[in-house]
C-alpha cells in the first residue's frame, strides 16, 4: 500500500473512532436528562445493543427487499408500456398434459 493509501486509511479510521467517541459522550449526556428512577442501568443498555442492531438490520433488509420489489414492478410496467405488450416479461406457462 502506498503512503497516500496509508494516510487515507488513517484519516478514515481516525474519523470513525472520533465519531464513535462522540456518539458515546452524546449518549451519556442524554442519559443525564432522564430521571434516575427511569434510567435503565448502563450495563443492561450495553447488553441490549446487539439485539437492537440485529433488529435494525432486519428492518433495513425488509425495507430493501420491499423497495427492490417495487422498483422491479415499476420497471416491468415501464417496459410493457414501451414495447406495447401487456404480457411482456411474464414467465412462460408450462404446457398442460
C-alpha positions, 0 to 999 in steps of 0.5 A, a space after each residue: 500500500 502506498 503512503 497516500 493509501 496509508 494516510 487515507 486509511 488513517 484519516 478514515 479510521 481516525 474519523 470513525 473512532 472520533 465519531 464513535 467517541 462522540 456518539 458515546 459522550 452524546 449518549 451519556 449526556 442524554 442519559 443525564 436528562 432522564 430521571 434516575 428512577 427511569 434510567 435503565 442501568 448502563 450495563 443492561 443498555 450495553 447488553 441490549 445493543 446487539 439485539 437492537 442492531 440485529 433488529 435494525 438490520 432486519 428492518 433495513 433488509 425488509 425495507 430493501 427487499 420491499 423497495 427492490 420489489 417495487 422498483 422491479 414492478 415499476 420497471 416491468 410496467 415501464 417496459 410493457 408500456 414501451 414495447 406495447 405488450 401487456 404480457 411482456 416479461 411474464 414467465 412462460 406457462 408450462 404446457 398442460 398434459 
